Each structure stands twice: as structure tokens, then as C-alpha cells.
Amino acid sequence: MPSPSLKAQEVREAVAGRLREIRLDAGITGRELAIRCGWSESKSSRIEHAKTPPSDADIRAWCTACAVPEQAADLIAANRQADSMYVQWKRLQRTGLKRLQESGVPLYKQTQQFHVYCSNVVPGFLQTPDYATALLTSIARFRETPDDVSDAVTARTNRSQVIHGGGRRFAVLVEESVLRYRIGNAEVMATQLGHLLSVMGLPSISLGIIPFTATRAAWPLETFTIFDRRRVHMETLSAAIKETEPSDVALYLKAFENLKKVAAYGTDARTLIASAFDVLH
């Protein structure tokens, strides 16, 4: 399966190819197109060869210049799909972290069933404010974003209220390593582990922990969240990735089920949390 970044590029190339076909069907050269659109001939060439992503206005101008303005809407939609499939964090976080936390609220509110897998940190909606502060501070420093960590933590905490009521269900899997990684000091981690014990009692939460010693049916994967079995969000170091193709969503659901087979629940999960707590002292 091609990587999400490669798939996004394939969509961009398809849009560029269609724009070229539209120009050829109109019987005009790249220079004539540039004159009609009021830009340089090199810009037409860059767009046509998928070197420069066109803006919505560029696509409208291109289609109008080729006398097919009715085709602009579909091309714009395809172009936006490519943009949303693979978005670099530096673009998402250029104005700080608060806005990014708030942007996810509508999707969280409309989702009824969550499947969440984390191999590195506690899932966002199960984080304590101090844990979130330590984590977001490290992210802001690493990515050199504007310092709005306090506001971002408040926004994340507010977003986390989705776990209470509303008929939503959260199937959550974390690796045991998540319990051990020191995000913040020992006191921060102790409070976070205690919080995990408390949320396990919520009727909306099913928390499974995959032990270090488990004979694995699947290897550790990147962190991902599946929303209502219809879309998947993944996080890499460089980018946020979204998948909506049914075959891709099905693949992540299959991976989730394989990981779930070796997870500890209930008393066994509480024992793993308690063991991680003991190491802090």
C-alpha cells in the first residue's frame, strides 16, 4: 500500500493531469493560458506538472480560460482532498497549539464510536492537565511554535469532556510502554496513572493494555484513532494523516482487532498500572 504522502501526491498529479487535458481540449498553449489567466507561463507549467499545487482560484481561472467553468468544482474538491490527506504539523501548528485542539471538537462531538490505539503517550482525552502540559510543552519547544501551551491544555481538557455521557463508546488500546514513559516528573506520572484507574470505571471506556510480555498478533504501530469506522487519523513526527477510503479504514480496524487479542483488561490491566506506579517510588 502506498504511503499517505505518496497517495496525496498521486491525487495532486491526477488533478494536474486533468488540468492539462482541459487545456489541450480547449486547443490553447500554455502561454495562451497564462495570458488569459494573468500569470506567468512558468506558473502554468508548474501547475500542469504537479510541481506547484494550484489554489481554488487558480483552478477556477484555468477552467474559465478553457471555457469549462463547470468543471472547476470537482477539481477543487479533489485538490482539497489531497491537501487534507497529509498535512505537515508545521502547517497545522504555525499559530500555536490551542487552535489545533479546538479544531478537533466538531469531529469528536459528532462521533459515537472511537477506536484508539496509542504506542507512545496516553490518549489525549484521558490525559490529566499536568500530563498534557508536560507533553504539549515538549511539542511546542521541539516544533518551535508560539507558546500557548496553557490555553492549549485548557482546550484539550474541554475537548476531553466527550468521554462523559452522550452515548459515546471508546475502545482504547495502549502499549504498556505508555505507562512507563516519563512525560513530566514522577508526581505528574503518578497522577496520570491514578486518573487511568479512575476512568476505567466509566461505562463509556474500554481500556486495554498490551503487556510487554504478550505474544503479539501484531507489531507496535503508529498512534491512530478510528472515528465511527469511517475515517482514520494517524500521527507521525512530521505530519497528521487522514484516511477515508473504506479499504484503508478496514485495514486499521483489522489491526485494532489483532492488537486487542493480546491486551489485558479489568483486574489484569489495573495490575499493570499499579506496577508502573510502583516503579515511580
C-alpha positions in Angstrom: 0.0 0.0 0.0 1.5 3.4 -0.9 2.2 5.8 1.9 -0.3 8.5 2.7 2.1 11.2 1.4 2.5 9.3 -1.8 -1.2 8.8 -2.2 -1.7 12.5 -1.7 0.9 13.2 -4.4 -0.9 10.8 -6.7 -4.1 12.8 -6.3 -2.3 16.0 -7.0 -0.8 14.5 -10.1 -4.3 13.4 -11.2 -5.6 16.9 -10.8 -2.6 18.3 -12.7 -3.2 15.8 -15.5 -6.8 16.7 -15.8 -6.0 20.4 -16.0 -3.6 19.6 -18.8 -6.3 17.7 -20.6 -8.7 20.6 -20.3 -6.1 22.9 -21.8 -5.4 20.6 -24.7 -9.1 20.1 -25.3 -9.5 23.8 -25.5 -6.8 23.9 -28.2 -4.6 26.6 -26.4 -0.9 26.6 -25.5 0.5 27.1 -22.0 1.5 30.6 -23.0 -2.0 31.5 -24.1 -3.5 30.0 -21.0 -1.1 32.1 -18.9 -2.1 35.3 -20.8 -5.8 34.5 -20.2 -5.3 33.8 -16.5 -2.9 36.8 -16.0 0.0 34.9 -14.7 3.4 33.7 -15.9 3.9 30.8 -18.4 6.1 29.1 -15.8 3.3 29.0 -13.3 1.1 27.2 -15.9 3.9 24.7 -16.4 4.4 24.1 -12.7 0.7 23.5 -12.1 0.4 21.2 -15.1 3.4 19.1 -14.0 2.3 18.9 -10.3 5.2 21.0 -9.2 3.1 23.7 -7.6 -0.3 22.8 -6.0 -3.0 25.1 -7.5 -5.2 27.2 -5.3 -9.0 27.2 -5.6 -8.7 30.5 -7.5 -6.1 29.0 -9.9 -8.4 26.1 -10.8 -11.3 28.4 -11.4 -9.2 30.7 -13.6 -7.8 27.7 -15.5 -11.3 26.3 -16.2 -12.7 29.7 -17.1 -9.8 30.3 -19.5 -10.6 27.0 -21.2 -14.3 27.7 -21.4 -15.3 24.9 -19.0 -16.0 26.7 -15.7 -18.5 24.0 -14.7 -15.6 21.6 -14.2 -13.9 23.7 -11.5 -15.9 22.5 -8.6 -15.0 18.8 -8.9 -11.3 19.6 -9.5 -11.2 21.9 -6.4 -12.8 19.1 -4.3 -10.1 16.6 -5.5 -7.4 19.1 -4.9 -8.6 19.8 -1.3 -8.8 16.0 -0.7 -5.1 15.8 -1.4 -4.4 18.7 0.9 -6.3 17.1 3.8 -4.8 13.6 3.4 -1.3 14.6 4.5 -0.8 17.8 6.5 2.5 18.7 8.0 2.5 19.6 11.7 4.4 22.9 11.0 1.4 24.0 8.9 -1.2 22.8 11.5 0.7 24.4 14.4 2.1 27.6 12.9 -0.2 29.7 15.0 0.3 27.6 18.2 -1.4 24.5 19.7 -4.7 25.9 21.0 -6.3 26.2 17.6 -5.4 22.6 16.7 -7.0 21.3 19.9 -10.2 23.3 19.2 -10.3 22.2 15.6 -11.0 18.6 16.5 -14.0 19.4 18.7 -16.7 19.1 16.0 -15.5 15.7 14.9 -15.3 14.5 18.5 -18.8 15.7 19.2 -20.3 14.0 16.1 -18.5 10.7 16.6 -20.3 8.0 18.6 -17.7 5.2 18.4 -14.0 5.6 18.9 -11.3 3.1 18.4 -8.0 4.4 19.7 -4.5 2.9 19.8 -1.5 4.6 21.3 2.0 3.2 21.5 3.8 6.3 22.8 1.6 8.5 25.1 -1.7 8.5 26.9 -4.6 9.3 24.5 -5.4 13.0 24.6 -8.9 12.6 26.1 -7.5 10.6 29.0 -4.7 13.0 29.9 -4.6 14.9 33.1 -3.9 18.7 32.8 -0.3 18.3 34.2 0.5 15.4 31.8 -0.9 17.4 28.9 1.1 20.4 29.9 4.3 18.4 30.0 3.6 16.8 26.7 2.5 19.9 24.8 5.4 21.9 26.2 7.8 19.4 24.8 6.0 19.5 21.4 5.9 23.3 21.3 9.7 23.5 22.1 10.6 20.9 19.5 8.5 22.4 16.8 9.2 26.0 17.9 5.6 27.0 17.8 4.1 30.1 19.6 3.9 29.4 23.3 0.2 29.0 24.0 0.5 25.8 26.0 -1.7 26.9 28.8 -4.6 27.7 26.5 -4.0 24.5 24.5 -4.2 22.4 27.7 -7.5 24.1 28.6 -8.8 23.4 25.1 -7.7 19.8 25.3 -9.3 19.4 28.7 -12.5 20.8 27.5 -12.5 18.5 24.5 -12.0 15.6 26.8 -15.4 16.0 28.2 -16.7 13.9 25.4 -16.0 10.8 27.5 -18.8 11.7 29.9 -22.3 11.0 28.6 -23.6 11.4 25.2 -23.9 7.7 24.4 -20.4 7.6 23.0 -18.1 4.5 23.3 -14.4 4.5 23.5 -12.4 1.3 22.8 -8.9 2.2 23.8 -5.7 0.2 23.5 -2.3 1.3 24.8 1.1 -0.4 24.9 2.5 -1.0 28.4 5.3 1.3 27.5 2.8 4.2 27.6 2.5 3.7 31.3 6.3 3.8 31.8 7.4 6.7 29.6 8.1 9.7 31.8 6.1 12.5 30.4 6.7 15.0 33.2 8.1 14.1 36.6 7.2 11.3 38.9 4.4 13.2 40.5 2.8 14.0 37.1 3.0 10.4 36.1 1.6 9.1 39.4 -1.4 11.4 39.0 -1.8 10.3 35.4 -1.8 6.7 36.3 -4.3 7.3 39.0 -6.5 9.0 36.5 -6.4 6.0 34.2 -7.5 3.8 37.0 -10.5 6.1 37.7 -11.6 6.4 34.1 -11.6 2.6 33.7 -14.8 2.7 35.8 -16.6 4.8 33.3 -19.3 2.9 31.2 -18.1 4.7 28.1 -14.5 3.5 28.3 -13.0 0.1 27.5 -9.3 0.3 28.3 -6.9 -2.5 27.2 -3.2 -2.5 27.9 -0.9 -4.7 25.8 1.8 -6.1 28.2 5.5 -6.2 27.3 5.4 -10.0 27.7 2.4 -10.6 25.4 3.0 -12.9 22.4 2.0 -10.4 19.8 -0.5 -10.9 17.0 0.6 -7.5 15.6 3.7 -5.4 16.0 3.5 -1.9 17.6 2.1 0.6 15.2 1.8 4.4 14.9 -0.8 6.1 17.0 -4.2 6.1 15.3 -7.8 6.9 16.0 -10.8 5.5 14.0 -14.0 7.6 14.0 -17.2 5.7 13.6 -15.5 3.1 11.5 -15.4 5.7 8.6 -12.2 7.6 9.0 -8.7 7.2 10.5 -6.4 9.8 11.8 -2.7 8.9 12.3 0.2 10.9 13.8 3.8 10.8 12.6 6.6 13.0 13.6 6.2 15.2 10.6 2.5 15.1 9.7 -1.1 14.4 10.6 -2.6 11.9 8.2 -6.2 11.2 7.4 -7.6 8.2 5.6 -11.2 7.8 4.5 -11.0 5.1 1.8 -13.0 2.1 3.1 -10.2 -0.4 2.4 -7.8 1.7 4.4 -10.2 2.1 7.3 -10.9 -1.7 7.2 -7.1 -2.3 7.5 -6.8 -0.3 10.6 -9.9 -1.9 12.1 -8.3 -5.3 11.4 -5.0 -4.1 13.1 -7.0 -2.9 16.1 -8.7 -6.3 16.5 -5.4 -8.1 16.3 -3.9 -5.9 18.9 -6.9 -6.3 21.1 -6.5 -10.0 21.2 -3.4 -9.8 23.5 -4.5 -6.8 25.6 -5.1 -7.1 29.3 -8.4 -5.8 30.7 -10.1 -5.3 34.1 -8.1 -6.6 37.0 -5.1 -7.5 34.8 -4.9 -4.1 33.3 -5.2 -2.5 36.8 -2.3 -4.7 37.9 -0.1 -3.3 35.0 -1.0 0.2 36.0 -0.2 -0.5 39.6 3.2 -2.0 38.6 4.1 1.1 36.7 3.0 3.2 39.7 5.3 1.2 42.0 8.3 2.0 39.8 7.8 5.7 40.3 8.8 5.4 44.0 
